[in-house]
Amino acid sequence: MESPRLQLQQGKDNGNGTVATRLDGKLSLETVNAFLQTMRKEQAKHLVLNMSGVAFLDSSGVGALVSLFVTRKHAGKTMALASLTKQAIAVLQVSGILKLIPTYPTMEAAVSERE
């Protein structure tokens, strides 16, 4: 059986302190540690996570998103989620996280909000 994978395609600062990172794969128990280790190093003032490629999100993934959000907030930085899949929306809705972390229907909407 193939192990779950999560690939991160980290973008460059768009000139106004915003960096967009695309997630592809599963954000789950098996992948959250590597996700957090990588994303906690991101120094951008505003981080947008493109969730369109997330095939599966579980409670561990939700916890990782909350942890990253809180870590960034304490550092005076922000984070938003964009292009959520139906499964991710359902999981985040049940957990109440949609009220905590700003979400946008598209990457363009998330980035233009910051400009």
C-alpha positions, 0 to 999 in steps of 0.5 A: 500500500502506498503511503499518503503523500502531501506535496507543497508547491510554495510560491514566491512573495507577490510584492505585498507580503503575500505568499500562496502555497498549493497543497496536493494530496492528503493532509492527514495524520501521516502528513501533518508533521512534515506539513507543519515543519515546512510551513512554520518556516514561512516568513511571509506576512500573509500566507494563502493555502490553496487547498484545491489539490487536497484529496483528503482532510482529517482531524489531524489536518484540521489540527495542523491548520489551526496550529499554523494559524495560531502560530502565525497570529502570535507572530503578527502574521495572517493566514487564509485558505482558498479553493477548498474541496467539498470534503474539506469544507464539510470537515472544517464546517463540522469542526467550526474552523470556518469561523476561525480561519478566513476562507475564499472561494478562489486563490484570486479572491484571497490574494486580491483581498490582501492588495 
